[in-house]
Amino acid sequence: NNEQNATNNNEQDAADVNGVPAVAKAPVLMLAKAPAAPTGASTAPAEENTAAEDVATINGKGYKSFDEAVEAAESGDTIEVIKDATSTGIHLQGKKLTIKGTAQTFTTTTDSGTEENKPKLKFIAKEGQPQIFGITLRGSNLTFQNMDVDMTGASSTTYNKWNAVCMSHDAALTLDNTKFSMDGTGLATEAHGIYMAGRGRNKLNVNNHSTLTINNCFNAIAWDGVDGGNEGSTYFINITDGSTFTADGNNGGIIGRESLDVLVDNSTLTVTNCTDRGNWEGRSGFNGADVKIVNGSTANISGNHGGYGIHANNLLVENSTLTANDNGYGSIRITGKGEFINSTVTVTDTEDKGNASVEITWGVNETGGLLNGSLSVRNSTLNISDNNATGIACLAIGGSHRSLTIDDASRVTIQNNNATPRNGFNAKGAVGGGLRIEAGCSAVLGRNTVINNNSADKAGADIFTEKGGKLTFSVGNAGIGDILQDCGDGIDGWYIDAEGQRWNFHGDPSVAQDLLDSNVALDSMGDGTYTLTVTGEPLALNCLLYTSDA
């Protein structure tokens, strides 16, 4: 599935739309000579009290508007926001700036819990300007600390109409104990949230219990890859230390090409409900990144009906939870190295538009080299059930080896998945309801892996292995003692379920062929497991109970 490029543009003009000169302080009217004062009264002239009007300070100097403070700030300065403020846009070029809320914070308790109230910075349109301008970072680092930033309705950066935040030329945006929100409701179709335009190292950091929310935009976050002047560019999204990133109702979630690293560390990631926007069908939650979800993190990538849930090059889920439900073309697509370690991963309700619910396939790296997908499941719980597509597929596209390896400590359930010819990009969609191993690919099933009660229109209700495919498994992988849900009978092993020899428990028992009694070449591993390499016709299996009087 070829994703839409993040954007057709790489850069923005450097013009500064925020260049509002500092307003000169009104002079204090002074008399040539003060009139005589009553005895004991001060003869000092009255002074104007302007400090009460200040919204921000830099090194103790007050400013009556936030934009005035930004204009005056030098690289390395900290702007202290002492009360709620507004901005008509931030444009930084070659600067490092910290915007720090220093007003006294307080907490409120609502139905959703306790919330800390911080100084709010709200982006608004400049007088006479239809768009709300956002943030342009060109070779600049901007940090929001202890702030509440509201960019609802922002859709433009410096003379550009299609993103609220643009980063380029070694730029960084950091949220430190900050709430930062965007909402593109009612904006033009192409309005992005955050756009990383490349030309160097671009980084988004969501740290220290921060919350980043991007809803109802074209792409929540997009990046520009490594072509077209972006050679050598790198992109990073770090969500760490109890922080939360939520993207809901966008056309695409985190979308781009190569060279993006996403880290979710002890934090929460939610990318849901990518939906139609204008003439664009909803797309993937993730597309084209290397993703790490680690250290007690929770990720939910669901409801993305027009694309994949998560399409990653390398995907690591360690000591964490990943849920990928109700996605269109597949819920997890791995083109590089996939690892589930000490984690819980759930995939359900995938639609019938793509190849499989979990797809191990191929990709291209930053230099144009071929990536071979693999998935290793270690001491984890993996539930792939109730999908309208194959449960797991190791695909042979490109002719190289893809592999699935599940260890004995993992608890894996692959049940009630349905491979049908309706799968949109899947010419082989009618085979291998539970597991499909294509030519040149391999799968190793652990002792606590159960594959049963799946279905396929053509062959291999539970497992389908093509010529040249390799499978290591045991009789127990059929789920001995489980019940066949379509008839209520028990399961006692594997049976041939080939096209023209489909096994129906209540059909003709003379066509039933127990796998272990068939002429399929099996190599016993001596521990109850077998390895088979298909050299002739594809091997199609179903887990059934065969009784001669059925």
C-alpha positions in Angstrom: 0.0 0.0 0.0 1.6 3.2 -1.2 1.0 6.0 1.2 0.5 9.6 0.2 3.6 11.7 0.5 3.6 13.9 3.5 3.4 17.1 1.4 4.4 18.6 -1.9 6.4 21.3 -0.3 9.8 21.3 1.4 10.3 24.9 2.7 8.8 28.1 3.6 9.8 31.7 3.1 11.8 33.3 5.8 9.8 36.5 6.0 8.9 37.5 9.6 5.2 38.1 10.0 5.7 38.7 13.7 7.9 41.8 13.4 5.7 44.1 15.4 8.2 46.7 16.8 8.2 47.3 20.5 5.8 50.1 21.4 7.6 53.0 23.0 6.7 53.6 26.5 4.5 56.7 26.9 6.5 59.5 28.5 5.5 60.7 32.0 4.5 64.3 32.0 6.9 66.3 34.3 6.5 69.8 35.6 9.3 72.3 35.5 9.0 72.7 39.3 6.9 70.7 41.7 4.3 72.7 43.6 4.8 73.2 47.4 3.6 70.2 49.3 2.1 70.1 52.8 4.6 69.5 55.5 5.5 65.8 55.8 4.2 65.0 52.3 6.5 63.5 49.7 7.6 66.0 47.0 8.6 63.1 44.6 6.7 63.1 41.3 4.1 60.5 40.7 5.3 57.5 38.6 3.4 55.5 36.1 2.7 51.9 37.3 3.2 49.8 34.3 4.3 46.5 35.9 0.7 45.5 36.4 0.1 45.6 32.7 3.0 43.3 31.8 2.3 39.8 30.5 5.9 38.6 30.2 9.4 39.4 31.3 12.9 38.8 30.0 15.7 39.2 32.6 13.3 41.2 34.7 12.2 43.7 32.0 8.5 43.7 31.4 6.6 43.5 28.1 2.9 44.3 27.6 2.4 41.8 24.9 3.8 38.3 24.3 4.7 39.0 20.7 6.7 42.1 21.8 8.7 39.9 24.2 9.5 37.4 21.4 10.6 40.2 19.1 12.9 41.5 21.7 14.4 38.2 22.9 17.9 37.2 22.1 19.1 33.7 21.4 19.4 31.8 24.7 16.8 34.0 26.5 13.9 32.8 28.6 10.6 34.6 28.3 8.7 34.3 31.6 5.0 34.4 31.0 3.4 35.8 34.1 -0.3 35.8 33.0 -2.4 34.5 30.2 -1.4 35.9 26.8 -2.1 35.8 23.1 0.2 35.5 20.1 -0.3 36.3 16.4 2.5 33.9 15.4 6.1 33.0 16.3 8.9 33.1 13.7 12.3 32.1 14.9 15.4 31.9 12.7 18.7 30.8 14.2 17.5 31.3 17.8 17.2 29.2 20.9 14.3 30.4 23.1 12.5 29.1 26.2 9.0 30.2 27.0 8.3 29.5 30.7 5.1 29.9 32.6 5.9 31.4 36.0 2.5 32.6 37.1 1.3 30.8 40.2 -0.3 27.5 39.1 -3.2 25.9 40.8 -5.1 22.6 40.4 -8.8 21.9 39.7 -10.7 18.7 40.1 -13.1 17.7 37.3 -14.8 14.5 36.3 -11.7 13.5 34.4 -9.4 14.0 37.4 -7.1 16.7 38.7 -5.7 19.2 36.3 -2.9 21.7 36.8 -3.8 25.2 35.5 -0.8 26.9 33.8 -0.4 30.3 32.1 -2.2 30.0 28.7 -0.9 31.2 25.4 -3.6 31.4 22.7 -2.8 31.9 19.1 -5.1 34.4 17.4 -5.2 36.1 14.0 -3.6 39.5 13.5 -6.0 42.3 12.9 -7.0 42.3 9.2 -5.5 38.8 8.6 -7.9 35.9 7.9 -5.5 33.0 9.0 -4.2 32.3 12.4 -0.4 32.0 12.0 1.4 29.4 14.1 5.1 28.6 14.7 8.0 28.7 12.2 11.3 27.2 13.4 14.2 27.6 11.0 17.4 26.5 12.5 15.9 27.2 15.9 15.1 25.5 19.2 11.9 26.5 21.0 10.9 25.1 24.4 7.6 25.6 26.2 7.9 25.0 29.9 5.0 24.8 32.3 2.6 26.3 29.7 -0.8 25.8 28.2 -0.6 26.5 24.5 -3.8 26.6 22.4 -3.3 26.6 18.6 -6.9 25.8 17.7 -7.6 27.1 14.2 -3.9 27.8 13.3 -3.3 26.8 9.7 -0.4 28.9 8.4 3.2 29.7 9.0 5.3 32.4 7.3 3.2 33.0 4.1 2.2 29.4 4.0 -1.3 28.1 4.3 -1.0 24.5 5.0 0.6 23.8 8.4 0.4 25.2 11.9 4.0 24.4 12.9 6.9 24.1 10.5 10.4 22.9 11.5 13.5 22.9 9.2 17.3 23.3 9.2 18.1 21.6 12.5 15.1 22.7 14.4 13.6 21.4 17.7 10.3 21.9 19.5 10.3 20.8 23.1 7.3 20.6 25.4 8.3 20.4 29.1 5.4 19.9 31.5 3.2 21.7 28.9 -0.2 21.2 27.5 -0.2 21.9 23.7 -3.3 21.5 21.6 -4.2 21.9 17.9 -7.6 21.5 16.2 -8.1 21.9 12.5 -11.9 21.7 12.4 -13.3 23.9 9.7 -9.9 24.6 8.1 -8.8 23.9 4.5 -8.4 20.3 3.5 -4.6 20.4 3.4 -4.1 22.0 6.8 -1.4 20.0 8.7 -0.6 20.0 12.3 3.2 19.8 12.6 5.4 19.6 9.5 9.1 18.6 9.6 10.5 20.1 6.4 13.9 18.5 6.6 17.2 20.2 5.7 19.0 18.6 8.7 18.0 17.2 12.0 14.5 18.0 13.2 13.2 16.9 16.6 9.9 17.0 18.4 10.2 16.3 22.2 7.1 15.8 24.4 8.7 15.4 27.9 8.0 15.5 31.6 4.2 14.8 31.8 3.4 17.0 28.8 0.3 16.5 26.6 0.3 17.0 22.9 -3.1 16.8 21.1 -3.6 17.2 17.4 -7.1 16.6 16.1 -9.0 17.1 12.8 -6.1 18.1 10.6 -4.9 16.6 7.3 -1.8 15.0 8.8 -1.3 15.3 12.5 2.5 15.1 12.0 4.3 14.8 8.6 7.9 14.7 7.6 9.6 15.2 4.3 12.0 12.2 3.9 15.5 12.2 2.5 15.0 13.2 -1.2 14.8 16.5 -3.1 17.4 18.4 -1.1 16.8 16.5 2.1 19.6 14.1 1.7 21.0 13.2 5.1 18.1 14.7 7.0 16.8 12.9 10.1 13.6 13.3 12.1 12.8 12.4 15.7 9.6 12.3 17.8 10.3 11.5 21.5 7.3 11.1 23.9 8.8 10.4 27.3 8.5 10.6 31.1 4.8 10.2 31.6 3.7 12.2 28.6 0.8 11.8 26.3 0.4 12.2 22.5 -3.1 12.0 21.0 -4.1 12.3 17.4 -7.8 11.8 16.6 -9.9 12.4 13.6 -7.1 13.5 11.2 -6.8 12.3 7.6 -3.5 10.7 8.6 -1.7 10.3 11.9 2.1 10.3 11.6 2.8 10.2 7.9 5.9 10.5 5.7 8.7 8.6 4.1 12.1 7.5 5.5 14.3 8.4 8.4 11.9 9.1 11.2 12.5 7.6 14.7 9.6 7.6 17.1 10.2 6.8 20.8 7.4 6.3 23.3 9.0 5.8 26.7 6.9 5.4 29.9 4.2 7.3 28.1 0.9 7.1 26.2 0.4 7.2 22.4 -3.1 7.3 20.8 -3.6 7.6 17.0 -7.3 6.9 16.2 -10.0 7.4 13.7 -8.1 8.7 10.7 -11.0 9.7 8.4 -11.9 11.2 5.1 -11.0 14.9 4.6 -12.2 16.6 1.5 -11.5 14.2 -1.4 -8.9 12.3 0.6 -9.9 8.9 1.9 -8.7 8.4 5.5 -5.2 7.0 5.7 -2.8 5.2 8.2 -2.2 5.9 11.8 1.5 5.5 11.3 3.4 5.2 8.0 7.1 4.7 7.4 8.8 5.2 10.8 11.1 3.2 13.1 9.0 2.9 16.3 10.0 2.0 19.9 7.2 1.6 22.5 9.0 0.8 25.7 9.2 1.0 29.6 5.5 0.6 30.5 4.1 2.6 27.6 0.6 2.2 26.2 -0.1 2.6 22.5 -3.5 2.5 20.8 -3.6 2.7 17.0 -7.1 1.9 16.0 -10.1 2.9 13.9 -8.0 4.0 10.9 -10.3 2.6 8.2 -8.6 4.0 5.1 -5.1 2.7 5.7 -2.9 0.7 8.1 -2.9 1.0 11.8 0.9 1.1 12.1 3.2 0.6 9.1 6.7 0.6 10.6 10.1 -0.3 9.3 11.5 -1.4 12.6 9.0 -1.9 15.5 10.0 -2.7 19.1 7.4 -3.2 21.8 9.1 -4.0 25.1 7.5 -4.1 28.6 4.5 -2.3 27.1 1.0 -2.6 25.6 0.1 -2.1 21.9 -3.5 -2.3 20.7 -4.2 -2.1 17.0 -7.9 -2.7 16.3 -10.4 -1.9 13.6 -8.0 -0.7 10.9 -8.6 -1.0 7.1 -5.6 -2.4 5.2 -4.0 -4.2 8.1 -3.3 -3.3 11.7 0.4 -3.9 11.9 2.8 -3.9 8.9 6.5 -4.6 9.5 9.0 -4.1 6.7 12.2 -4.3 9.0 12.9 -5.8 12.3 9.9 -6.4 14.6 10.2 -7.4 18.2 7.5 -8.0 20.9 9.3 -8.5 24.2 7.5 -8.9 27.6 4.5 -7.1 26.2 0.9 -7.5 25.3 -0.2 -6.9 21.7 -3.8 -7.1 20.6 -5.1 -7.1 17.0 -8.8 -7.4 16.3 -11.5 -6.4 13.8 -9.2 -5.7 10.8 -11.2 -5.0 7.7 -10.8 -6.8 4.4 -8.9 -4.2 2.3 -5.3 -5.5 2.6 -3.1 -8.5 2.9 -3.3 -9.5 6.5 -4.0 -8.3 10.0 -0.3 -8.6 10.9 1.9 -8.4 7.8 5.6 -9.2 7.7 6.8 -8.0 4.3 9.5 -5.9 2.6 10.5 -2.2 2.4 13.2 0.2 1.3 15.6 2.0 3.7 17.0 5.5 3.5 19.7 4.6 0.9 17.3 2.6 -1.3 18.4 -0.8 0.0 15.9 -3.7 0.5 14.5 -4.3 4.0 13.4 -7.8 4.9 10.6 -8.0 7.5 10.8 -10.2 10.5 8.9 -10.6 13.8 10.2 -12.1 17.0 7.8 -12.7 19.9 9.4 -13.3 23.2 7.7 -13.8 26.6 4.7 -11.9 25.4 0.9 -12.2 25.0 -0.2 -11.8 21.4 -3.9 -12.0 20.5 -4.9 -11.9 16.8 -8.6 -12.7 16.7 -11.8 -11.8 14.9 -10.3 -10.2 11.9 -11.7 -10.2 8.4 -8.3 -11.0 6.9 -5.5 -13.5 7.5 -4.2 -13.4 11.0 -0.4 -13.2 10.2 1.2 -13.3 6.8 4.8 -13.7 5.9 4.9 -12.3 2.3 7.3 -13.2 -0.5 7.0 -9.9 -2.4 10.5 -9.1 -3.6 11.7 -12.7 -3.4 13.6 -12.5 -0.1 13.2 -14.2 3.2 10.7 -13.0 5.8 10.3 -14.7 9.2 8.1 -15.2 12.2 9.5 -16.6 15.4 7.5 -17.2 18.6 9.2 -18.6 21.7 7.7 -21.2 24.1 7.2 -18.6 26.8 4.8 -16.5 24.7 1.1 -16.9 24.9 -0.2 -16.5 21.3 -3.8 -16.9 20.2 -4.7 -16.7 16.5 -8.4 -17.4 16.2 -11.6 -16.5 14.2 -9.8 -14.8 11.4 -11.2 -15.0 7.9 -9.2 -15.0 4.6 -11.5 -14.0 1.8 -11.0 -13.0 -1.9 -12.3 -9.6 -1.0 -9.0 -8.5 0.5 -8.2 -5.5 -1.7 -4.4 -5.9 -2.3 -4.3 -9.6 -1.7 -4.3 -11.9 -4.7 -3.9 -14.8 -2.2 -6.6 -13.5 0.1 -8.7 -16.7 0.0 -6.0 -18.9 1.7 -4.5 -19.2 5.1 -7.0 -17.8 7.6 -4.8 -18.0 10.6 -1.2 -18.0 9.2 0.1 -17.7 5.6 3.7 -18.5 4.8 4.7 -17.6 1.3 7.6 -18.9 -0.8 11.0 -18.3 0.8 9.5 -17.4 4.2 9.4 -19.2 7.5 7.5 -19.5 10.8 8.4 -21.1 14.1 5.5 -21.6 16.5 6.1 -21.8 20.3 4.5 -24.4 22.5 1.9 -22.0 23.8 0.8 -20.8 20.4 -2.7 -21.8 19.4 -4.1 -21.5 15.9 -7.7 -22.6 15.3 -11.2 -21.7 14.4 -10.0 -19.6 11.4 -11.5 -19.8 7.9 -10.5 -19.4 4.3 -12.6 -19.5 1.2 -10.2 -21.6 -0.9 -7.7 -23.6 1.3 -5.9 -23.7 4.6 -8.5 -22.5 7.0 -5.8 -22.3 9.8 -2.4 -22.5 8.1 -1.3 -22.2 4.4 2.3 -22.8 3.4 3.4 -22.2 -0.2 6.1 -24.1 -2.0 9.4 -23.0 -0.6 7.9 -22.0 2.7 9.1 -23.5 6.0 7.0 -24.2 9.2 8.2 -25.4 12.6 5.2 -26.4 14.8 3.7 -29.0 17.0 0.4 -30.9 17.2 -0.4 -28.9 20.3 -0.5 -25.7 18.2 -3.9 -26.8 17.0 -5.2 -26.2 20.5 -5.9 -29.8 21.6 -9.2 -29.9 23.5 -10.5 -26.6 22.2 -13.9 -26.6 20.6 -14.7 -26.0 16.9 -17.1 -23.1 17.1 -19.0 -24.0 13.9 -20.0 -27.4 15.1 -19.3 -27.7 18.8 -16.9 -30.7 18.4 -13.4 -31.0 19.9 -10.0 -30.6 18.3 -7.4 -33.3 18.3 -4.8 -32.3 15.7 -4.0 -31.1 12.2 -5.7 -32.3 9.0 -5.1 -31.6 5.3 -7.3 -28.8 4.1 -6.3 -28.3 0.5 -8.3 -26.9 -2.4 -10.3 -29.8 -3.8 -9.7 -31.7 -0.5 -11.4 -29.3 2.0 -12.1 -31.0 5.3 -15.6 -30.8 6.6 -16.0 -32.5 9.9 -19.5 -33.6 9.0 -18.7 -34.4 5.4 -17.2 -37.5 3.8 -14.7 -39.0 6.3 -12.9 -40.8 3.6 -11.3 -37.6 2.4 -10.0 -36.7 5.9 -6.2 -37.0 6.1 -4.4 -36.6 9.3 -1.3 -34.5 8.6 0.9 -37.0 10.5 -0.4 -39.9 8.5 0.0 -38.1 5.2 2.9 -38.1 2.7 4.1 -34.7 3.8 7.8 -34.8 4.7 8.1 -33.9 8.4 11.4 -33.6 10.2 10.9 -34.5 13.9 12.9 -32.2 16.2 12.7 -34.9 19.0 10.8 -32.7 21.4 7.3 -33.0 19.9 7.8 -30.4 17.3 8.2 -30.9 13.6 9.7 -28.9 10.8 8.4 -29.1 7.2 9.7 -27.4 4.1 7.1 -27.5 1.3 8.8 -28.6 -1.9 5.7 -29.5 -4.0 2.1 -28.4 -3.8 1.2 -25.8 -1.1 0.4 -27.3 2.3 -3.0 -26.3 3.7 -4.0 -27.3 7.2 -7.1 -27.2 9.4 -7.3 -28.2 13.1 -10.1 -30.7 13.4 -11.2 -33.8 15.3 -11.6 -36.7 12.9 -13.7 -39.7 13.9 -14.6 -42.4 11.5 -18.3 -42.3 12.3 -18.7 -38.6 11.9 
